[in-house]
Amino acid sequence: MWIVFALLAALSAACVVVLSKAGIKDVDSSVAFAIQSILIIIVAWSVVAWQGNLAEVARIERKSLIFLIIAGVLTCLSSLFSFRALKLGNAGQVSPITNLSFLLALIFGILFLKEKINWVVIAGAVLMTLGGVLIATARQS
């Protein structure tokens, strides 16, 4: 079932890139991100409330909360950087570079989460990295 949600996330992310690029044409990238952030907060907390999970917030362990706060700060930085890159570059070039985060996530997963990989994962990561770099550096007409 995880693959369905992963594919939906990819589809959503692709739409976000295109819509964000269209939306920041005449808007400062930080302002555009701030507008989206307000909506993210409203939607996220609405989903938590709708699912009946508000009480779960009080049960989050301190260590998990710290990790989530740090990840939240990094999410904001990532989005600010992505919006600025989109303001300056083409969506078709920016997106492959920002999506190279998969390679870093793979490496960090191995180093910090002790995730296992094999030669197929390594080959796929190399091919995806090369593909992302090729797409990003290709001249667009």
HUTARA-V554507 format. One line per field, one symbol per residue. phi: phi as a letter, one per 20 degrees, with the letter a starting at -180 (. if undefined). psi: psi as a letter, one per 40 degrees, with the letter a starting at -180 (. if undefined). burial: b if it has 24 or more other C-alpha atoms within 12 Angstrom, else e. A space follows every 50 residues. Layout:
phi = ???
psi = ???
burial = ???
This chain:
phi = .gffffffffffffffgfffgffegdcffffgfffffgfffffffffgff fmdfffgfeffgfffffffffffffffgfffffffffecegfdfgfffef ggfffffffffddlfeccffffffffffffffffffeffee
psi = dddddddddddddddddddddddedfihdddddddddddddddddddddd efeddddeehidddddddddddddddddddddddddddiideddddddee ddddddddddddefiiiaddddddddddddddddddeihh.
burial = eeeeeeeeeeeeeeebbeebbebbeeeebbebbeebeeeeeeeeeeeeee eeeeeeeeeeeeeeeeeeeeeeeeeeeebbebbbbbbebbbbbbbbbbbb eebeebeeeeeeeeeeeeeeeeeebeeebeebeeeeeeeee
